[in-house]
Amino acid sequence: MEFAEELAKQNNFTSIQLDAYSQNGRVVEFYKNREYVIRGRVNFPERIHPFYCMEKVILKR
């Protein structure tokens, strides 16, 4: 994640967005600890529970 976030900074990206399975508590906490916040939810037909749409602001404008 450090590599991806640094690459995003170097390329002037304003944020990184990703999806995390809501039932995978370890990965959700991992991203929250890296300052990602839940912005929404998305459902996929093959999964019972939703995925969290998560985002971390890289550059504030």
PyMOL commands that set and color helices and strands:
alter all, ss='L'
color gray80, all
select helices_A, chain A and resi 2-10+25-33
alter helices_A, ss='H'
color red, helices_A
select strands_A, chain A and resi 15-21+37-42+51-57
alter strands_A, ss='S'
color yellow, strands_A
deselect
rebuild
show_as cartoon
